[in-house]
Amino acid sequence: MPIQDVNEAVKDLKSRISAVATALVSRDGMVIAAEVPDGVYTETFAIMCATILGAAATANTELSRAPPASIIVEGADSKTIIVGSGKKALLVAVLDHDTDTQNALKEIEQVAESVRPA
C-alpha cells in the first residue's frame, strides 16, 4: 500500500474509533505513519510501543508460548492497544478508558491487516 494510503488509513482509523492517537510503527520502533496530538514525540512513542510488544513476545517465548497477537495496556484514563501488522510492523491506538475495547480491537485488526508492509 502506498505511504499516502497508509497515512490516510491511520488517520481514518483514529476518527472511526475516536482514538486519542493512532500509529503504524515498525517492530524496531520506527514511525511509518502517525496521527497523534501536538507535542507528542512520535519517535519515543513508537519505540516504547515496539518495546512493549517485544518484551511480551520474549516473555512468551521463555514459556514456550506463541507471541501475542495483541497487547492491551489499561491506565486510569486510557487504553493502549498494540496489534501486529505483518512481520514488520505494529498498529497502535490509544483510546479513552470508556471506549468499547472489543469493537475498537476489531477495527484495529482490520486496518492492521490492510496496511501491513510487504
C-alpha positions as CSV (number, residue, x, y, z in Angstrom):
1,M,0.0,0.0,0.0
2,P,1.4,3.4,-0.9
3,I,2.5,5.5,2.1
4,Q,-0.1,8.2,1.3
5,D,-2.8,5.5,1.6
6,V,-1.2,4.2,4.8
7,N,-1.3,7.7,6.3
8,E,-4.9,8.1,5.3
9,A,-5.8,4.7,6.8
10,V,-4.2,5.5,10.2
11,K,-5.9,8.9,10.2
12,D,-9.3,7.4,9.3
13,L,-8.9,4.7,12.0
14,K,-8.3,7.4,14.6
15,S,-11.5,9.1,13.6
16,R,-13.7,6.0,13.3
17,I,-12.8,4.7,16.8
18,S,-12.5,8.2,18.4
19,A,-8.9,7.4,19.4
20,V,-6.6,9.9,21.1
21,A,-3.8,8.7,18.8
22,T,-3.0,6.1,16.2
23,A,0.2,5.0,14.6
24,L,1.8,2.4,12.4
25,V,5.3,1.7,13.6
26,S,8.0,-0.8,12.6
27,R,8.7,-3.6,15.1
28,D,12.1,-1.9,15.8
29,G,10.4,1.3,16.7
30,M,10.5,3.5,13.6
31,V,7.4,5.7,12.8
32,I,5.7,4.7,9.5
33,A,2.6,6.8,9.9
34,A,1.2,8.6,12.9
35,E,-1.8,10.6,13.9
36,V,-1.0,11.9,17.4
37,P,-1.7,15.1,19.4
38,D,0.7,18.0,19.1
39,G,3.6,17.8,21.3
40,V,3.9,14.0,21.3
41,Y,7.4,12.8,20.4
42,T,6.3,10.2,17.8
43,E,9.8,8.6,17.8
44,T,9.7,7.9,21.6
45,F,6.0,6.7,21.4
46,A,6.9,4.3,18.5
47,I,10.0,2.9,20.3
48,M,8.1,2.3,23.5
49,C,5.2,0.6,21.8
50,A,7.6,-1.7,19.9
51,T,9.4,-2.4,23.2
52,I,6.1,-3.4,24.9
53,L,5.2,-5.9,22.3
54,G,8.8,-7.2,22.0
55,A,9.0,-7.7,25.8
56,A,5.7,-9.7,25.8
57,A,6.9,-11.8,22.9
58,T,10.2,-12.6,24.7
59,A,8.3,-13.5,27.9
60,N,6.0,-15.8,25.9
61,T,9.0,-17.4,24.2
62,E,10.6,-18.1,27.5
63,L,7.4,-20.0,28.4
64,S,7.4,-21.8,25.0
65,R,4.2,-20.0,24.1
66,A,3.3,-18.2,20.8
67,P,4.0,-14.5,20.7
68,P,1.0,-12.3,21.5
69,A,-1.3,-11.1,18.6
70,S,-2.2,-8.0,20.6
71,I,-1.4,-6.2,23.8
72,I,-3.9,-4.0,25.8
73,V,-2.4,-1.7,28.4
74,E,-5.0,-0.1,30.6
75,G,-4.5,3.1,32.6
76,A,-6.7,5.3,34.7
77,D,-7.8,7.4,31.8
78,S,-6.8,5.4,28.7
79,K,-6.2,2.1,27.0
80,T,-3.4,1.5,24.5
81,I,-3.9,-1.4,22.0
82,I,-1.0,-2.7,20.1
83,V,-1.7,-5.2,17.3
84,G,0.8,-6.9,14.9
85,S,0.6,-5.7,11.3
86,G,2.5,-8.4,9.5
87,K,6.1,-9.4,10.4
88,K,7.5,-5.9,10.2
89,A,5.0,-3.5,11.8
90,L,2.6,-2.8,14.6
91,L,-0.6,-0.7,14.6
92,V,-1.2,1.2,17.9
93,A,-4.3,3.0,19.1
94,V,-4.7,4.9,22.3
95,L,-8.3,5.2,23.4
96,D,-10.2,6.9,26.2
97,H,-10.8,4.5,29.0
98,D,-14.6,4.3,28.4
99,T,-14.2,3.3,24.7
100,D,-15.6,-0.1,23.8
101,T,-12.4,-2.2,23.6
102,Q,-13.8,-5.1,21.7
103,N,-15.3,-3.0,18.9
104,A,-12.1,-0.9,18.7
105,L,-10.0,-4.0,18.6
106,K,-11.9,-5.4,15.6
107,E,-11.4,-2.2,13.7
108,I,-7.7,-2.0,14.6
109,E,-7.2,-5.6,13.5
110,Q,-8.9,-5.0,10.1
111,V,-6.8,-1.9,9.5
112,A,-3.6,-3.7,10.6
113,E,-4.2,-6.4,8.0
114,S,-4.9,-3.9,5.3
115,V,-1.8,-1.7,5.9
116,R,0.7,-4.4,6.7
117,P,4.0,-3.8,5.0
118,A,5.2,-6.4,2.4
